[in-house]
Amino acid sequence: MADMDDDELLEALGVEVEAKARGGRSPIEERVIAGFEDILNFAREHGRAPMHGEDRDISERLYAVRLDRLRELTEFHGLLAPLDDLGLLSGALPANSDEEIDDDALLAELGVGTDDANDLTTLKHVKPRAVAEEIANRTPCKDFAQFKPLFERIQKDLQTGLRKTRRFQIDAEIDKGDSFILGGQKAYVAEVGEEFLTEQGRRNARLRVIFDNGTESRGLLRSFQRALYKDEAGRRITEPDAGPLFSDG
């Protein structure tokens, strides 16, 4: 591939041109590293590379698109090689990449317009410490069988447009029965414990959150709320009858 300057590489990745970082790596290098770390985290959690396919979680399909781009942009391989202990760039870790996925189609399925594309398709860091800690605290869900049909229904509703997703806002309410996307997984709030107030006078409670990969967490509401907000791909999944109020448009 011919040499490309930073602006051309940014354009190839679908991100906006920004000024050089004050020190160390350039903005594009920081974004590429952060985006690749997200893919690595997914691969470590699932034991495989992200895969394409309509039956896959939308966030996983976005990771698969990003990985395909990085495999093509060999200029970044030297930068990422020290991090690639799983062999993602070389395809050593199995993944199904037969299906071509269009970013605009994925964004449309997520219920957002092209103006919001920068939040979901650029190689930004979407698993900060709050998200990583939340994932680390998950345990196997022993009664997942009773929740599996719910996740299947949610996925079907997203595909048919009965449900939409919207960016999670800071301090947004979280109640029993709410559904979200966190760290590339659908999450369902199955239980909300007895409420109490934090030192700042904010509502808090112990949650039981079930994830569509068969795990669960029993962390605090405020921690779950913080993880959703700090995850740039964190989304609230609306109820089927939520109406235009919950539309990103």
C-alpha positions as semicolon CSV with decimal commas, in nm:
position;residue;x (nm);y (nm);z (nm)
1;M;0,000;0,000;0,000
2;A;0,133;0,345;-0,085
3;D;0,245;0,568;0,198
4;M;-0,046;0,762;0,348
5;D;-0,031;1,070;0,562
6;D;-0,233;1,103;0,883
7;D;-0,521;1,283;0,714
8;E;-0,558;1,007;0,455
9;L;-0,546;0,738;0,721
10;L;-0,807;0,919;0,927
11;E;-1,029;0,940;0,621
12;A;-0,982;0,569;0,552
13;L;-1,093;0,493;0,906
14;G;-1,392;0,725;0,880
15;V;-1,283;0,966;1,153
16;E;-1,244;1,340;1,158
17;V;-0,908;1,507;1,112
18;E;-0,773;1,647;1,438
19;A;-0,462;1,831;1,542
20;K;-0,150;1,637;1,639
21;A;-0,118;1,531;2,003
22;R;0,105;1,755;2,211
23;G;0,344;1,474;2,291
24;G;0,394;1,105;2,227
25;R;0,170;0,937;1,974
26;S;-0,045;1,116;1,719
27;P;-0,425;1,125;1,763
28;I;-0,472;0,857;1,498
29;E;-0,224;0,625;1,669
30;E;-0,401;0,670;2,003
31;R;-0,739;0,596;1,843
32;V;-0,613;0,291;1,658
33;I;-0,450;0,147;1,971
34;A;-0,760;0,214;2,183
35;G;-0,988;0,062;1,920
36;F;-0,767;-0,245;1,886
37;E;-0,762;-0,290;2,264
38;D;-1,143;-0,299;2,257
39;I;-1,129;-0,581;2,002
40;L;-0,868;-0,764;2,212
41;N;-1,088;-0,734;2,520
42;F;-1,379;-0,882;2,328
43;A;-1,162;-1,168;2,199
44;R;-1,029;-1,248;2,546
45;E;-1,379;-1,247;2,694
46;H;-1,529;-1,471;2,422
47;G;-1,227;-1,678;2,322
48;R;-1,260;-1,577;1,956
49;A;-1,239;-1,281;1,723
50;P;-1,557;-1,075;1,666
51;M;-1,775;-1,220;1,392
52;H;-2,006;-1,087;1,124
53;G;-2,359;-1,214;1,086
54;E;-2,718;-1,105;1,145
55;D;-2,743;-1,336;1,445
56;R;-2,454;-1,155;1,617
57;D;-2,478;-0,869;1,860
58;I;-2,461;-0,535;1,679
59;S;-2,161;-0,420;1,882
60;E;-1,975;-0,741;1,793
61;R;-2,045;-0,680;1,425
62;L;-1,901;-0,330;1,458
63;Y;-1,587;-0,474;1,616
64;A;-1,563;-0,718;1,325
65;V;-1,581;-0,430;1,075
66;R;-1,306;-0,244;1,260
67;L;-1,083;-0,552;1,271
68;D;-1,124;-0,599;0,896
69;R;-1,012;-0,240;0,841
70;L;-0,707;-0,279;1,062
71;R;-0,605;-0,597;0,881
72;E;-0,614;-0,402;0,553
73;L;-0,422;-0,100;0,686
74;T;-0,082;-0,265;0,717
75;E;0,076;0,069;0,816
76;F;-0,063;0,009;1,165
77;H;0,061;-0,347;1,207
78;G;0,398;-0,244;1,345
79;L;0,223;-0,022;1,600
80;L;-0,019;-0,293;1,707
81;A;0,205;-0,600;1,688
82;P;0,330;-0,571;2,050
83;L;-0,033;-0,579;2,168
84;D;-0,152;-0,856;1,937
85;D;-0,078;-1,156;2,159
86;L;-0,389;-1,332;2,020
87;G;-0,288;-1,301;1,655
88;L;-0,596;-1,103;1,553
89;L;-0,423;-0,915;1,273
90;S;-0,294;-1,234;1,114
91;G;-0,623;-1,417;1,160
92;A;-0,467;-1,674;1,394
93;L;-0,769;-1,651;1,625
94;P;-1,067;-1,799;1,435
95;A;-1,345;-1,570;1,319
96;N;-1,612;-1,584;1,053
97;S;-1,556;-1,293;0,816
98;D;-1,741;-1,421;0,507
99;E;-2,020;-1,164;0,525
100;E;-1,953;-0,808;0,416
101;I;-2,107;-0,557;0,655
102;D;-2,186;-0,198;0,568
103;D;-2,133;0,055;0,849
104;D;-2,437;0,261;0,749
105;A;-2,656;-0,050;0,768
106;L;-2,527;-0,126;1,116
107;L;-2,591;0,230;1,228
108;A;-2,941;0,215;1,088
109;E;-3,006;-0,104;1,283
110;L;-2,879;0,069;1,595
111;G;-3,137;0,341;1,532
112;V;-2,897;0,631;1,482
113;G;-2,829;0,863;1,190
114;T;-2,503;0,926;1,008
115;D;-2,444;1,237;1,220
116;D;-2,389;1,004;1,516
117;A;-2,152;0,776;1,325
118;N;-1,843;0,919;1,493
119;D;-1,951;0,773;1,828
120;L;-1,994;0,420;1,696
121;T;-1,767;0,355;1,400
122;T;-1,441;0,533;1,483
123;L;-1,166;0,347;1,662
124;K;-1,225;0,503;2,000
125;H;-1,171;0,350;2,341
126;V;-1,507;0,212;2,449
127;K;-1,401;0,004;2,747
128;P;-1,255;0,236;3,009
129;R;-1,179;0,114;3,360
130;A;-1,542;0,136;3,475
131;V;-1,651;-0,100;3,196
132;A;-1,358;-0,337;3,244
133;E;-1,427;-0,360;3,618
134;E;-1,794;-0,429;3,558
135;I;-1,709;-0,710;3,316
136;A;-1,455;-0,855;3,559
137;N;-1,722;-0,880;3,831
138;R;-1,960;-1,095;3,625
139;T;-2,038;-1,455;3,721
140;P;-2,224;-1,736;3,540
141;C;-2,603;-1,695;3,551
142;K;-2,739;-2,027;3,680
143;D;-3,097;-1,957;3,568
144;F;-3,008;-1,802;3,234
145;A;-3,253;-2,032;3,056
146;Q;-3,543;-1,821;3,178
147;F;-3,386;-1,503;3,041
148;K;-3,265;-1,636;2,706
149;P;-3,609;-1,600;2,536
150;L;-3,619;-1,238;2,654
151;F;-3,289;-1,157;2,485
152;E;-3,404;-1,333;2,169
153;R;-3,719;-1,120;2,169
154;I;-3,518;-0,801;2,226
155;Q;-3,289;-0,886;1,935
156;K;-3,585;-0,956;1,710
157;D;-3,751;-0,629;1,814
158;L;-3,431;-0,439;1,731
159;Q;-3,412;-0,599;1,390
160;T;-3,776;-0,521;1,310
161;G;-3,758;-0,168;1,450
162;L;-4,001;-0,221;1,739
163;R;-3,720;-0,127;1,974
164;K;-3,454;0,140;1,925
165;T;-3,127;0,219;2,095
166;R;-3,008;0,556;2,216
167;R;-2,690;0,684;2,378
168;F;-2,693;0,646;2,754
169;Q;-2,695;0,986;2,923
170;I;-2,517;1,072;3,247
171;D;-2,737;1,022;3,556
172;A;-3,012;0,862;3,346
173;E;-3,251;0,648;3,550
174;I;-3,212;0,271;3,569
175;D;-3,512;0,062;3,677
176;K;-3,611;-0,301;3,696
177;G;-3,695;-0,434;3,351
178;D;-3,470;-0,188;3,165
179;S;-3,241;-0,316;2,889
180;F;-2,905;-0,182;2,775
181;I;-2,596;-0,254;2,566
182;L;-2,274;-0,252;2,767
183;G;-1,933;-0,376;2,658
184;G;-2,083;-0,532;2,346
185;Q;-2,343;-0,732;2,540
186;K;-2,715;-0,683;2,591
187;A;-2,796;-0,635;2,958
188;Y;-3,130;-0,678;3,138
189;V;-3,196;-0,537;3,488
190;A;-3,369;-0,831;3,656
191;E;-3,371;-0,703;4,015
192;V;-3,332;-0,374;4,199
193;G;-3,262;-0,406;4,570
194;E;-3,357;-0,174;4,853
195;E;-3,268;0,182;4,767
196;F;-3,042;0,406;4,973
197;L;-2,882;0,746;4,928
198;T;-2,515;0,812;4,864
199;E;-2,322;1,078;5,053
200;Q;-2,406;1,311;4,765
201;G;-2,777;1,240;4,812
202;R;-2,808;1,030;4,499
203;R;-3,021;0,719;4,459
204;N;-2,835;0,389;4,478
205;A;-2,923;0,021;4,510
206;R;-2,786;-0,326;4,452
207;L;-2,876;-0,458;4,105
208;R;-2,897;-0,798;3,950
209;V;-2,811;-0,754;3,582
210;I;-2,830;-1,044;3,336
211;F;-2,619;-1,040;3,017
212;D;-2,696;-1,217;2,692
213;N;-2,374;-1,422;2,709
214;G;-2,508;-1,612;3,010
215;T;-2,340;-1,410;3,284
216;E;-2,471;-1,177;3,552
217;S;-2,348;-0,908;3,788
218;R;-2,473;-0,789;4,127
219;G;-2,306;-0,451;4,148
220;L;-2,437;-0,114;4,256
221;L;-2,669;0,095;4,042
222;R;-2,427;0,390;4,041
223;S;-2,140;0,169;3,920
224;F;-2,352;0,021;3,641
225;Q;-2,471;0,369;3,549
226;R;-2,114;0,499;3,535
227;A;-1,999;0,206;3,320
228;L;-2,283;0,266;3,071
229;Y;-2,201;0,635;3,043
230;K;-1,826;0,585;3,003
231;D;-1,873;0,316;2,739
232;E;-1,896;0,522;2,419
233;A;-2,101;0,238;2,268
234;G;-2,321;0,215;2,579
235;R;-2,685;0,226;2,476
236;R;-3,031;0,213;2,630
237;I;-3,269;-0,023;2,452
238;T;-3,615;0,126;2,446
239;E;-3,939;-0,055;2,513
240;P;-4,148;-0,148;2,205
241;D;-4,405;0,121;2,280
242;A;-4,159;0,393;2,381
243;G;-4,245;0,609;2,081
244;P;-4,054;0,899;1,922
245;L;-3,943;1,039;2,259
246;F;-3,669;0,774;2,264
247;S;-3,555;0,817;1,908
248;D;-3,202;0,941;1,845
249;G;-3,350;1,151;1,565
